[in-house]
């Protein structure tokens, strides 16, 4: 009889200020407010434009630059 092998849960990675996703760099983490449950991240493109986005968009690769 075989033993059941437990799979380890993958630990969630939380980005740090300075992490780079494509051509954008994370510059600020904005905690959720009363009306929203999403943590927003302020990022800067290599051309200098600063924008906000939730982290799943950066992880999925949907945001690679400011344009």
ChimeraX attribute file (.defattr): number of C-alpha atoms within 10 A of each C-alpha:
attribute: neighborCount
match mode: 1-to-1
recipient: residues
	/A:1	3
	/A:2	4
	/A:3	5
	/A:4	6
	/A:5	6
	/A:6	6
	/A:7	6
	/A:8	6
	/A:9	6
	/A:10	6
	/A:11	6
	/A:12	6
	/A:13	6
	/A:14	6
	/A:15	13
	/A:16	12
	/A:17	13
	/A:18	13
	/A:19	12
	/A:20	17
	/A:21	17
	/A:22	15
	/A:23	14
	/A:24	24
	/A:25	20
	/A:26	22
	/A:27	16
	/A:28	15
	/A:29	17
	/A:30	13
	/A:31	11
	/A:32	11
	/A:33	9
	/A:34	5
	/A:35	6
	/A:36	9
	/A:37	9
	/A:38	13
	/A:39	13
	/A:40	17
	/A:41	20
	/A:42	18
	/A:43	27
	/A:44	21
	/A:45	19
	/A:46	13
	/A:47	10
	/A:48	10
	/A:49	12
	/A:50	15
	/A:51	14
	/A:52	14
	/A:53	15
	/A:54	14
	/A:55	18
	/A:56	11
	/A:57	11
	/A:58	19
	/A:59	13
	/A:60	10
	/A:61	11
	/A:62	10
	/A:63	17
	/A:64	17
	/A:65	18
	/A:66	15
	/A:67	6
